[in-house]
């Protein structure tokens, strides 16, 4: 199918042809040696010392304004923008002025990527700039950028359409500096977590994405087929069972930033492909894990914001440890008025009916508790709160509570009304684990498509003996939403899933 070109795209292709006719390669092969960046210059240039007199910098043209024998332009690199002063006699010191008169004045466009060499100075208007001595075209842009203008604090012609921004994230990153800042914060957050874990002796590992049994969580998997083995495979919904195998194998503390996949809905807090940090520590329990999680969250807030008080929407959320701890049945009693702790499944269905919560026959007692908490309680926990001590039916991989019959040693960390982390004292009794898996099979037979499969190899691993262990899964995307003050998960994913785009 032929490509329909706009007027601007046609003009830019014509300029490309003119550059070729002048013997200028618009996409040259040799590397361009960059020795500094915009922020480094703007923060460290000293006009009295006249430092930065041999700079070599590259970036994208974001504005260009010819003024006779000189042209002012701004280029943008990864760190920001800086002004260029391109004088005809500076870049064309001899008789041949072609580079300036034809290329700079007529053939360069906003969006083109150039490399320049020169010296830094301060203009009469007080702006730190680069006096360009050499200019090299590194890549000709054949599509025009949306030109975002800011005047008197008001933004015009912003690249703000949400669907376009997500589909064309590359353009979003070019023209919206705050978007680039979000992803730089996300990267710093992950690095802070990794450093914190490494400092305490954890070991980073990799486990399979393609699994023959989708275990470690209650979720609907994506199914595929392994042609060479001629068997069904699944994209992982969690890496938990593989990390526990490594604990069985003798590693005391392992972690993985895991790309997980769940064939479920898309909304402002859910994406089918997402990142979870999971780590498992031998000889620890969920009390230790709560303490460690508090410390880590505090560390992240300080690294990204310099304070434990983080703005999220119109709220200030304090990540200062310790966090509040609330049993799940106490939370349900507080926000619904019902004490469901001793109820059977039929009584709990009646509570759901009175609370106008939809249920179906596939839901067992644990799932009903989860539905009540999610509908009536979860959104009330704005400040970081550990919801603890879940019913055993809801937690098939968790050790039974040491002092509370019918419950398990589990917590979920709630922040701003959403679950951010899920952690256990891990079940290491292989006989109990087998019975729990068998209960999940019964739920699957009732139609629960999120119930867990039996992983016989994992059971075999447990039979070799797993030490007492605590484990946690932390939703990296949701945590990034909090730490960057974004209300939609799509804002912290470079390329969120979307319906296929219609051809041009």
Long-range contacts (C-beta under 8 A, 24 or more apart in sequence): 1-503, 3-504, 4-504, 8-143, 8-144, 9-142, 9-143, 9-144, 12-109, 12-140, 12-141, 12-142, 12-143, 12-144, 13-142, 15-106, 15-107, 15-109, 15-140, 16-140, 16-142, 18-102, 18-107, 19-103, 19-107, 19-137, 19-140, 22-98, 22-102, 22-103, 24-103, 24-137, 26-137, 26-139, 26-140, 27-138, 27-139, 27-140, 28-136, 28-137, 28-138, 32-56, 32-58, 32-115, 32-136, 32-138, 34-58, 34-115, 37-77, 37-78, 37-79, 37-80, 38-75, 38-76, 38-77, 38-79, 38-80, 38-81, 38-82, 39-79, 39-80, 40-79, 41-82, 41-120, 41-128, 41-130, 42-80, 42-82, 42-128, 45-120, 45-122, 45-128, 47-121, 47-122, 51-120, 52-119, 52-120, 53-119, 53-120, 54-117, 54-119, 55-117, 55-118, 55-119, 55-120, 55-130, 56-115, 56-116, 56-117, 57-82, 57-115, 57-116, 57-117, 57-130, 58-113, 58-114, 58-115, 58-116, 58-138, 59-113, 59-114, 60-111, 60-112, 60-113, 60-141, 60-174, 61-108, 61-109, 61-110, 61-111, 61-112, 61-113, 61-114, 62-110, 62-145, 63-110, 64-108, 64-109, 64-110, 66-104, 66-105, 71-100, 71-104, 71-105, 72-129, 73-108, 75-114, 75-116, 76-174, 78-180, 80-177, 82-128, 82-129, 82-130, 83-123, 83-127, 83-128, 83-129, 83-130, 84-116, 84-118, 84-129, 84-130, 84-132, 85-121, 85-123, 85-129, 85-130, 85-131, 85-132, 86-132, 86-135, 87-131, 87-132, 90-118, 90-131, 90-132, 90-133, 91-132, 91-133, 91-134, 91-135, 99-135, 103-135, 103-137, 104-135, 108-137, 109-140, 109-141, 109-144, 110-141, 110-144, 110-145, 110-147, 111-141, 111-143, 111-144, 111-145, 111-174, 112-137, 112-139, 112-140, 112-141, 113-137, 113-138, 113-139, 113-141, 114-138, 145-171, 145-174, 145-175, 146-171, 146-175, 148-175, 148-176, 162-490, 163-498, 166-490, 166-495, 166-496, 166-498, 167-498, 167-501, 169-494, 169-495, 179-491, 182-480, 182-484, 182-486, 182-491, 182-492, 183-492, 183-494, 185-304, 185-480, 185-483, 185-484, 186-480, 186-483, 186-484, 186-492, 188-303, 188-304, 189-300, 189-303, 189-304, 189-476, 189-479, 189-480, 189-483, 190-257, 190-476, 192-299, 192-300, 192-303, 192-304, 193-277, 193-296, 193-300, 194-257, 196-296, 196-299, 197-253, 197-255, 197-279, 200-253, 201-252, 201-253, 202-253, 202-254, 202-255, 202-279, 202-281, 203-251, 203-253, 203-254, 203-255, 204-254, 204-255, 204-256, 204-257, 205-243, 205-246, 205-251, 205-254, 205-255, 205-256, 206-256, 207-236, 207-239, 207-242, 207-243, 207-246, 207-256, 207-258, 208-236, 208-242, 209-235, 209-236, 209-259, 210-234, 210-235, 210-236, 211-235, 211-236, 213-453, 213-454, 213-455, 213-457, 214-453, 215-240, 215-241, 215-452, 215-453, 215-455, 215-458, 216-240, 216-241, 216-242, 216-397, 217-260, 217-262, 217-452, 218-396, 218-450, 218-451, 218-452, 219-262, 219-263, 219-264, 219-450, 220-262, 220-263, 220-264, 220-449, 220-450, 221-261, 221-262, 221-263, 222-261, 222-262, 222-263, 222-272, 223-263, 235-261, 236-260, 236-261, 237-261, 237-262, 238-276, 238-278, 238-473, 239-276, 239-278, 240-278, 240-280, 240-397, 240-471, 240-473, 241-455, 241-458, 243-278, 243-279, 243-280, 243-471, 244-280, 244-426, 244-458, 244-461, 244-462, 244-466, 244-469, 244-471, 245-458, 245-461, 246-280, 247-280, 247-282, 247-466, 247-467, 247-469, 248-461, 248-462, 248-464, 248-465, 248-466, 251-282, 252-281, 252-282, 252-283, 253-279, 253-280, 253-281, 253-282, 254-279, 254-280, 255-279, 255-280, 257-476, 266-497, 268-487, 268-488, 268-489, 268-490, 269-418, 269-478, 269-481, 269-488, 269-489, 270-489, 271-477, 271-489, 271-490, 271-493, 271-496, 271-497, 272-497, 273-497, 274-475, 274-476, 274-477, 274-489, 274-493, 275-475, 275-476, 275-477, 276-473, 276-474, 276-475, 276-476, 277-473, 277-474, 277-476, 278-471, 278-472, 278-473, 278-474, 279-471, 279-472, 280-426, 280-469, 280-470, 280-471, 281-469, 281-470, 281-471, 282-467, 282-468, 282-469, 283-467, 283-468, 283-469, 284-468, 284-469, 284-470, 285-409, 285-425, 285-468, 285-470, 286-388, 286-409, 286-410, 286-411, 286-423, 286-424, 286-425, 286-470, 288-470, 289-411, 289-423, 289-470, 289-471, 289-472, 290-323, 290-325, 290-386, 290-411, 290-423, 291-321, 291-322, 293-413, 293-421, 293-423, 293-472, 293-474, 294-321, 294-322, 294-323, 294-384, 295-321, 297-321, 297-323, 297-384, 300-479, 300-483, 301-483, 304-483, 305-483, 310-482, 310-483, 310-485, 311-485, 312-416, 312-482, 312-485, 313-416, 313-485, 313-487, 315-382, 315-416, 317-382, 317-383, 317-384, 317-415, 317-416, 317-482, 318-383, 318-384, 319-384, 323-383, 323-384, 323-385, 323-386, 323-413, 324-383, 324-384, 324-385, 324-386, 325-385, 325-386, 325-388, 325-411, 326-381, 326-385, 326-386, 326-387, 326-388, 327-387, 327-388, 327-389, 328-369, 328-373, 328-387, 328-388, 328-389, 328-390, 328-391, 329-389, 331-373, 331-377, 331-381, 331-387, 332-369, 332-372, 332-373, 332-376, 332-377, 334-377, 335-376, 335-377, 335-380, 336-372, 336-376, 336-377, 338-372, 340-369, 340-372, 348-372, 360-447, 361-446, 361-447, 362-443, 362-446, 362-447, 362-448, 362-449, 363-448, 364-393, 364-443, 364-446, 364-448, 365-391, 365-393, 366-390, 366-391, 366-392, 366-393, 366-394, 366-395, 367-393, 367-394, 367-443, 367-448, 369-393, 369-394, 370-394, 378-414, 378-417, 378-418, 378-419, 379-417, 380-417, 381-414, 381-415, 381-417, 382-415, 382-416, 382-417, 383-415, 384-413, 384-414, 384-415, 385-413, 385-414, 385-415, 386-411, 386-412, 386-413, 386-414, 387-411, 387-412, 387-413, 387-414, 392-436, 393-439, 395-424, 396-427, 396-433, 396-436, 396-437, 396-439, 396-440, 396-452, 397-424, 397-426, 397-427, 397-433, 397-436, 398-424, 398-425, 398-426, 398-427, 399-424, 399-425, 399-426, 399-427, 399-428, 399-429, 400-427, 400-432, 413-474, 415-482, 416-482, 418-478, 419-475, 419-478, 420-474, 420-475, 420-478, 420-479, 420-482, 421-472, 421-473, 421-474, 421-475, 422-472, 422-473, 423-470, 423-471, 423-472, 423-473, 424-470, 424-471, 424-472, 425-468, 425-469, 425-470, 426-466, 426-468, 426-469, 426-470, 426-471, 428-462, 428-465, 428-466, 428-467, 428-468, 428-469, 429-462, 430-459, 430-462, 430-463, 433-458, 433-459, 433-462, 434-459
